[in-house]
Amino acid sequence: MKIFSISDLHLSGLADKPMNIFGEGWENHFEKIKEDWRKKVSDEDIVLIAGDVSWGTTLDEGLYDLRSLKELKGKKVFIRGNHDFWWNGITKLRLAAPDETFYFLQNDCVKFGNVIICGSRGWTCPGSAEFTADDERLYRREAERFKLCFKQAEKIRESGDKLIVMIHYPPFSLKSPSTEFTSLFEGERCDKVVFGHIHGEVYFPFRTVKNGIEYVLTSCDKVGFTLQRIL
């Protein structure tokens, strides 16, 4: 079993949001992702998709884009991104999943073999000039959601299990290398953290190790529209 990750697919099957307005590299970007996916992933593998899957604003629009992933091999595990407005009600979403290879995380986790995967959206971390009191509230709320995830993980975690965390927003910044998120991840002895959200020319390390945890940036345009091997 191999584990890969990618994020920020920004599919727009029913929404008028062509991504090539952000640069030539986005031209036919989903075809590039699928081509790479088919080369790498088998039925036994897992693909983590760390948010911003669809530009859809309703569940039907989001499901239309999700169904375009149905043909691809592997188990697909999703968290919500800041643009996933179609994601409204976890029970309804799980019942409407295209098939049994789709998993949606919200305040909980899923286990495959000896690997546990937790996830939540996260939020902007302190350190930016634009960080407001409202950001502080949402940042703290997301930290509480991760605590709920880890409580669920603790119930099923066994000796030797790997713990992978999915978060949409970067869990730290260059100005704030230590945050409530990183403290939680270290306290829970996480092995890997995957995240996205970052696009364009903004600098951020693609892979970095902090206090024994590897952090992997998987925004699709930042990684050349290819899946990144996590385990």
Residue frames relative to the residue before (quaternion, step in Angstrom):
aa qw qx qy qz dx dy dz
M 1.0000 0.0000 0.0000 0.0000 0.00 0.00 0.00
K 0.1146 -0.7753 0.6199 0.0374 3.56 -0.76 1.11
I 0.2066 -0.7623 0.6002 0.1259 3.56 -1.20 0.57
F 0.0715 -0.7840 0.6166 -0.0091 3.53 -0.89 1.09
S 0.1098 -0.7900 0.5946 0.1016 3.57 -1.26 0.18
I 0.0814 0.7354 -0.6718 0.0350 3.49 -1.35 0.55
S 0.0808 -0.8107 0.5781 0.0464 3.59 -1.12 0.47
D 0.7984 0.3378 -0.2266 0.4439 3.51 -1.40 0.09
L 0.1027 0.8195 -0.5516 0.1164 3.58 0.81 1.01
H 0.0932 -0.8451 0.5187 0.0895 3.58 1.13 -0.69
L 0.1304 0.8055 -0.5598 0.1439 3.56 0.74 1.08
S 0.0901 -0.8185 0.5673 0.0034 3.56 -1.07 0.72
G 0.0417 0.8517 -0.5198 0.0515 3.54 0.84 1.00
L 0.7996 0.1925 -0.0963 0.5606 3.58 0.98 -0.82
A 0.6497 0.4726 -0.3158 0.5048 3.58 1.27 0.01
D 0.4173 -0.7173 0.5049 0.2376 3.56 -0.98 0.85
K 0.3828 0.7092 -0.4931 0.3275 3.55 0.39 1.28
P 0.0254 -0.8183 0.5742 0.0037 3.65 0.43 1.09
M 0.3781 -0.7686 0.4757 0.1999 3.57 -0.75 1.06
N 0.5489 0.6386 -0.4104 0.3499 3.61 1.16 -0.33
I 0.4921 0.6307 -0.4479 0.3992 3.60 1.24 -0.03
F 0.6637 0.4901 -0.2963 0.4812 3.59 1.26 -0.32
G 0.7780 -0.2860 0.1518 0.5384 3.57 1.25 0.22
E 0.6483 -0.5542 0.3642 0.3741 3.55 -1.21 0.56
G 0.5868 0.6105 -0.3675 0.3845 3.58 1.09 -0.62
W 0.6557 0.5180 -0.3048 0.4569 3.56 1.18 -0.54
E 0.4403 0.6915 -0.4686 0.3292 3.61 1.22 -0.11
N 0.8409 -0.0464 -0.0219 0.5388 3.59 -0.74 1.14
H 0.1639 0.8467 -0.4964 0.0991 3.56 1.07 0.68
F 0.6517 0.5187 -0.3401 0.4365 3.61 0.98 -0.71
E 0.6043 0.5416 -0.3576 0.4623 3.58 1.09 -0.60
K 0.6261 0.5270 -0.3330 0.4683 3.60 1.04 -0.74
I 0.6513 0.5123 -0.3122 0.4646 3.58 0.95 -0.89
K 0.6779 0.4931 -0.3028 0.4534 3.59 0.85 -0.93
E 0.6266 0.5375 -0.3448 0.4468 3.58 0.97 -0.77
D 0.6811 0.4695 -0.2865 0.4833 3.57 0.90 -0.89
W 0.6136 0.5626 -0.3330 0.4428 3.60 1.02 -0.85
R 0.6792 0.5012 -0.2955 0.4474 3.58 0.85 -0.96
K 0.6491 0.5237 -0.3179 0.4509 3.59 1.07 -0.64
K 0.7863 0.4025 -0.1643 0.4391 3.57 0.99 -0.85
V 0.7885 0.4087 -0.1670 0.4282 3.58 0.88 -0.95
S 0.1735 -0.7560 0.6245 0.0913 3.54 -1.06 0.90
D 0.7164 -0.4455 0.3142 0.4355 3.58 -1.28 0.14
E 0.6848 0.4984 -0.2843 0.4492 3.60 1.08 -0.67
D 0.6145 0.5916 -0.3378 0.3979 3.60 1.22 -0.31
I 0.3370 -0.7204 0.5772 0.1850 3.53 -1.36 0.28
V 0.1057 -0.7695 0.6268 0.0622 3.56 -1.05 0.83
L 0.2237 -0.7700 0.5899 0.0952 3.56 -0.74 1.14
I 0.0881 -0.7937 0.6017 0.0164 3.58 -0.76 1.06
A 0.1878 -0.8691 0.4555 0.0428 3.52 -0.07 1.42
G 0.8346 -0.3014 0.1141 0.4468 3.55 0.59 1.18
D 0.8018 0.2480 -0.2572 0.4789 3.49 -1.43 0.43
V 0.1089 0.8240 -0.5359 0.1481 3.51 0.73 1.19
S 0.8336 0.0605 0.0503 0.5467 3.56 0.80 -1.05
W 0.4402 -0.6635 0.5420 0.2686 3.53 -1.25 0.62
G 0.4208 0.7269 -0.4604 0.2873 3.61 1.23 -0.11
T 0.2937 -0.7621 0.5531 0.1644 3.54 -1.16 0.64
T 0.7143 0.3279 -0.2415 0.5691 3.60 1.27 -0.10
L 0.6554 -0.5122 0.3694 0.4143 3.56 -1.23 0.41
D 0.6385 0.5323 -0.3379 0.4413 3.60 0.94 -0.80
E 0.6602 0.4939 -0.3138 0.4709 3.59 0.98 -0.81
G 0.6508 0.5103 -0.3162 0.4648 3.57 1.01 -0.77
L 0.6588 0.5126 -0.3055 0.4581 3.57 0.98 -0.87
Y 0.5754 0.5749 -0.3770 0.4430 3.59 1.10 -0.64
D 0.6990 0.4474 -0.2734 0.4863 3.58 0.91 -0.90
L 0.6161 0.5434 -0.3547 0.4464 3.60 1.00 -0.71
R 0.6453 0.5382 -0.3295 0.4305 3.58 0.96 -0.82
S 0.5938 0.5635 -0.3749 0.4352 3.60 1.16 -0.42
L 0.6450 0.4894 -0.3192 0.4925 3.60 1.30 -0.18
K 0.4747 0.7154 -0.4206 0.2931 3.57 1.24 -0.31
E 0.6535 0.5359 -0.3136 0.4330 3.59 1.01 -0.76
L 0.6439 0.5534 -0.3154 0.4239 3.58 1.18 -0.49
K 0.5140 -0.6789 0.4384 0.2874 3.57 -0.99 0.83
G 0.6827 0.5088 -0.3669 0.3746 3.51 -1.34 0.29
K 0.4958 -0.5996 0.5313 0.3351 3.51 -1.37 0.22
K 0.2036 -0.7996 0.5583 0.0859 3.58 -0.78 1.04
V 0.0972 -0.7994 0.5928 0.0091 3.57 -0.72 1.13
F 0.1236 -0.8332 0.5389 0.0009 3.56 -0.68 1.16
I 0.0663 -0.7054 0.6938 0.1289 3.48 -1.41 0.41
R 0.5663 -0.6081 0.4417 0.3382 3.53 -1.28 0.34
G 0.2354 -0.7487 0.6024 0.1456 3.56 -1.12 0.76
N 0.6932 -0.4907 0.3193 0.4204 3.58 -1.23 0.14
H 0.7114 0.4211 -0.2670 0.4953 3.63 1.17 -0.37
D 0.5354 0.6422 -0.4064 0.3683 3.62 1.23 -0.03
F 0.0053 -0.8433 0.5359 -0.0399 3.58 0.55 1.20
W 0.5697 0.6000 -0.3685 0.4239 3.59 1.23 -0.41
W 0.6045 0.5541 -0.3394 0.4609 3.60 1.23 -0.53
N 0.2492 0.7787 -0.5216 0.2437 3.57 -0.01 1.27
G 0.8139 0.0780 -0.1000 0.5670 3.56 0.03 1.32
I 0.2986 -0.8102 0.4752 0.1692 3.57 -0.15 1.28
T 0.6344 0.5345 -0.3466 0.4380 3.62 0.96 -0.76
K 0.6613 0.5052 -0.2976 0.4678 3.56 0.90 -0.94
L 0.6548 0.5199 -0.3091 0.4532 3.55 0.99 -0.86
R 0.6751 0.4940 -0.3050 0.4551 3.57 0.86 -0.89
L 0.6455 0.5159 -0.3197 0.4637 3.58 1.02 -0.73
A 0.7270 0.4301 -0.2288 0.4838 3.57 1.13 -0.70
A 0.3445 0.7707 -0.4841 0.2302 3.62 1.25 0.01
P 0.5815 -0.6264 0.3865 0.3467 3.61 -0.91 0.84
D 0.7681 -0.1889 0.1014 0.6034 3.61 1.08 -0.65
E 0.7406 -0.4527 0.2877 0.4048 3.56 -1.35 -0.01
T 0.5891 0.5710 -0.3848 0.4229 3.63 1.21 0.00
F 0.6215 0.5283 -0.3351 0.4715 3.62 1.29 0.00
Y 0.0242 -0.7921 0.6089 -0.0359 3.57 -0.83 1.08
F 0.1215 -0.7990 0.5880 0.0335 3.58 -0.88 0.98
L 0.2059 -0.8084 0.5449 0.0842 3.57 -0.70 1.10
Q 0.1575 0.7533 -0.6285 0.1128 3.53 -1.05 0.87
N 0.8314 -0.1206 0.0154 0.5422 3.57 -0.32 1.30
D 0.7160 0.3840 -0.2480 0.5277 3.59 1.14 0.47
C 0.3628 -0.7207 0.5512 0.2125 3.56 -1.24 -0.33
V 0.2035 -0.7378 0.6239 0.1582 3.53 -1.36 0.08
K 0.2066 -0.7918 0.5672 0.0936 3.57 -1.09 0.72
F 0.0411 -0.7573 0.6518 0.0022 3.54 -1.03 0.95
G 0.8161 -0.0449 -0.0010 0.5762 3.59 -0.48 1.15
N 0.7597 -0.3150 0.2511 0.5104 3.56 -0.68 -1.11
V 0.5744 0.5614 -0.3794 0.4593 3.58 1.19 0.58
I 0.1296 -0.7665 0.6268 0.0519 3.56 -0.86 1.06
I 0.1304 -0.7895 0.5984 0.0412 3.56 -0.92 0.97
C 0.0803 -0.7754 0.6263 0.0052 3.56 -0.82 1.11
G 0.0961 0.8365 -0.5383 0.0352 3.58 -1.12 0.37
S 0.0976 0.7431 -0.6611 0.0354 3.50 -1.32 0.55
R 0.6906 -0.5229 0.3180 0.3853 3.56 -1.25 0.38
G 0.2615 -0.7479 0.5623 0.2370 3.59 0.86 -0.91
W 0.1913 -0.7686 0.5940 0.1406 3.56 -1.28 -0.23
T 0.7009 -0.4197 0.3585 0.4517 3.55 -1.34 0.11
C 0.3205 -0.7648 0.5315 0.1729 3.57 -0.87 0.95
P 0.6209 -0.5310 0.4080 0.4075 3.59 -1.16 0.45
G 0.5571 0.6112 -0.4501 0.3369 3.53 -1.19 0.57
S 0.6739 0.4612 -0.3053 0.4898 3.60 1.14 -0.52
A 0.5997 -0.5882 0.4121 0.3528 3.55 -1.18 0.64
E 0.6860 0.4990 -0.2741 0.4530 3.57 1.18 -0.61
F 0.4503 0.7082 -0.4459 0.3113 3.61 1.27 -0.13
T 0.1201 -0.8252 0.5518 0.0052 3.57 -0.64 1.20
A 0.6993 -0.4311 0.3517 0.4489 3.55 -1.33 0.02
D 0.6376 0.5175 -0.3318 0.4642 3.58 1.05 -0.70
D 0.6125 0.5280 -0.3407 0.4796 3.59 1.07 -0.70
E 0.6218 0.5476 -0.3364 0.4475 3.57 0.99 -0.80
R 0.6498 0.5202 -0.3097 0.4596 3.58 0.96 -0.89
L 0.6999 0.4612 -0.2722 0.4725 3.59 0.87 -0.95
Y 0.5963 0.5620 -0.3390 0.4621 3.57 1.11 -0.71
R 0.6823 0.4688 -0.2797 0.4863 3.59 0.91 -0.91
R 0.6389 0.5305 -0.3319 0.4476 3.58 0.99 -0.76
E 0.6616 0.4958 -0.3095 0.4697 3.57 0.98 -0.80
A 0.5959 0.5418 -0.3662 0.4662 3.59 1.09 -0.61
E 0.6404 0.5125 -0.3234 0.4719 3.60 1.00 -0.76
R 0.6292 0.5295 -0.3378 0.4579 3.58 1.04 -0.68
F 0.6370 0.5049 -0.3358 0.4760 3.57 1.03 -0.67
K 0.6004 0.5466 -0.3645 0.4560 3.59 1.05 -0.63
L 0.6324 0.5126 -0.3270 0.4800 3.59 1.06 -0.74
C 0.6178 0.5420 -0.3406 0.4566 3.58 1.01 -0.80
F 0.7119 0.4716 -0.2663 0.4471 3.55 0.82 -1.00
K 0.5817 0.5567 -0.3758 0.4588 3.58 1.14 -0.52
Q 0.6565 0.4912 -0.3033 0.4855 3.56 1.02 -0.79
A 0.6484 0.5248 -0.3208 0.4486 3.57 0.99 -0.83
E 0.6261 0.5637 -0.3388 0.4189 3.56 1.00 -0.81
K 0.6202 0.5704 -0.3374 0.4198 3.59 1.11 -0.66
I 0.7910 0.3025 -0.1419 0.5126 3.59 1.08 -0.67
R 0.5115 0.6673 -0.4119 0.3513 3.57 1.27 -0.12
E 0.0945 -0.7884 0.6077 0.0161 3.54 -0.93 0.99
S 0.6820 -0.4772 0.3506 0.4292 3.55 -1.24 0.35
G 0.7965 0.2805 -0.2253 0.4859 3.57 -0.85 0.99
D 0.5049 0.6508 -0.4298 0.3699 3.60 1.23 -0.17
K 0.3463 -0.6913 0.5940 0.2224 3.54 -1.20 0.65
L 0.1742 -0.7748 0.6001 0.0960 3.58 -1.09 0.76
I 0.0631 -0.7940 0.6045 -0.0152 3.56 -0.61 1.22
V 0.1922 -0.7809 0.5885 0.0834 3.56 -0.96 0.93
M 0.1637 -0.7427 0.6413 0.1012 3.54 -1.10 0.84
I 0.0904 0.7614 -0.6369 0.0801 3.57 -0.94 0.92
H 0.4437 -0.7120 0.4621 0.2875 3.60 -0.81 0.86
Y 0.7340 0.3793 -0.2201 0.5186 3.58 0.78 -1.01
P 0.5695 -0.5483 0.4571 0.4075 3.61 -1.12 0.46
P 0.3905 -0.7598 0.4691 0.2240 3.62 -0.77 0.95
F 0.7563 0.1520 -0.1395 0.6208 3.59 1.31 0.10
S 0.2417 -0.7429 0.5955 0.1874 3.55 -1.28 0.12
L 0.6618 -0.4986 0.3650 0.4245 3.55 -1.25 0.25
K 0.6781 0.4634 -0.2857 0.4937 3.59 1.16 -0.58
S 0.7732 0.1987 -0.1127 0.5916 3.58 1.18 -0.56
P 0.0963 -0.8500 0.5158 0.0463 3.60 0.31 1.20
S 0.7382 0.2851 -0.1907 0.5809 3.58 1.25 -0.41
T 0.0292 0.8013 -0.5926 0.0764 3.56 -0.73 1.11
E 0.6873 -0.4362 0.3496 0.4637 3.55 -1.29 -0.01
F 0.6110 0.5468 -0.3513 0.4520 3.59 1.08 -0.66
T 0.6965 0.4641 -0.2984 0.4587 3.60 0.73 -0.98
S 0.6192 0.5388 -0.3469 0.4539 3.61 1.05 -0.70
L 0.6470 0.5083 -0.3149 0.4732 3.57 0.99 -0.83
F 0.6670 0.5109 -0.3082 0.4461 3.57 0.87 -0.94
E 0.6623 0.4925 -0.3059 0.4746 3.57 1.00 -0.80
G 0.6526 0.5262 -0.3135 0.4460 3.57 0.98 -0.82
E 0.7151 0.4203 -0.2425 0.5033 3.58 1.13 -0.65
R 0.3980 -0.7461 0.4530 0.2823 3.58 1.32 0.12
C 0.1220 0.8011 -0.5655 0.1534 3.54 0.82 1.08
D 0.4046 -0.7209 0.5146 0.2275 3.55 -1.16 0.61
K 0.8032 0.0200 0.0444 0.5937 3.57 0.91 -0.94
V 0.0954 -0.7551 0.6443 0.0752 3.56 -1.24 0.57
V 0.0941 -0.7837 0.6121 0.0484 3.59 -0.84 0.99
F 0.0262 0.8016 -0.5939 0.0630 3.56 -1.02 0.81
G 0.2120 -0.7717 0.5868 0.1235 3.56 -1.31 0.19
H 0.4384 0.7521 -0.4581 0.1798 3.54 -0.85 -1.19
I 0.7025 0.4670 -0.2778 0.4597 3.61 0.98 -0.76
H 0.0223 -0.8025 0.5958 -0.0236 3.58 -0.95 0.94
G 0.7894 0.4021 -0.2325 0.4014 3.51 -1.37 0.05
E 0.8040 -0.3355 0.2404 0.4280 3.53 -1.24 -0.60
V 0.4206 0.7146 -0.4691 0.3038 3.59 1.25 -0.02
Y 0.3628 -0.7453 0.5145 0.2196 3.59 -0.80 0.98
F 0.2134 0.7201 -0.6490 0.1210 3.53 -1.12 0.79
P 0.5018 -0.6614 0.4457 0.3348 3.63 -0.86 0.81
F 0.4702 -0.6950 0.4698 0.2741 3.57 -0.90 0.93
R 0.7760 0.0067 0.0165 0.6305 3.57 1.03 -0.82
T 0.1210 0.7804 -0.6047 0.1033 3.53 -0.86 0.96
V 0.2661 -0.7499 0.5839 0.1608 3.57 -1.11 0.66
K 0.0036 -0.7841 0.6189 -0.0463 3.55 -0.82 1.10
N 0.8485 -0.1119 0.0382 0.5158 3.56 -0.65 1.15
G 0.7721 -0.4055 0.1770 0.4561 3.52 0.90 1.04
I 0.6586 0.4695 -0.3067 0.5018 3.60 1.27 -0.06
E 0.2792 -0.7446 0.5789 0.1803 3.58 -0.93 0.89
Y 0.1664 -0.7702 0.6126 0.0625 3.55 -0.89 1.06
V 0.0852 -0.8233 0.5610 -0.0147 3.57 -0.75 1.10
L 0.2781 -0.7473 0.5877 0.1371 3.57 -0.74 1.13
T 0.0245 -0.8447 0.5340 -0.0262 3.61 -0.67 1.05
S 0.2468 0.7516 -0.5670 0.2297 3.64 1.09 0.52
C 0.5182 -0.7210 0.3440 0.3056 3.55 -0.53 1.19
D 0.6761 0.4819 -0.3183 0.4575 3.62 0.95 -0.71
K 0.6419 0.5293 -0.3275 0.4478 3.59 1.13 -0.59
V 0.7535 0.3392 -0.1938 0.5289 3.61 1.19 -0.49
G 0.6013 -0.6248 0.3463 0.3579 3.57 1.15 0.63
F 0.5653 -0.6363 0.3623 0.3799 3.58 1.17 0.69
T 0.5388 0.5886 -0.4117 0.4401 3.53 1.04 0.89
L 0.5217 -0.6187 0.4877 0.3273 3.55 -1.17 0.60
Q 0.2881 -0.7597 0.5638 0.1481 3.55 -1.05 0.85
R 0.4068 -0.7101 0.5201 0.2445 3.59 -0.84 0.97
I 0.1933 -0.7982 0.5662 0.0705 3.55 -0.79 1.08
L 0.7764 -0.0350 0.0460 0.6276 3.56 1.01 -0.91
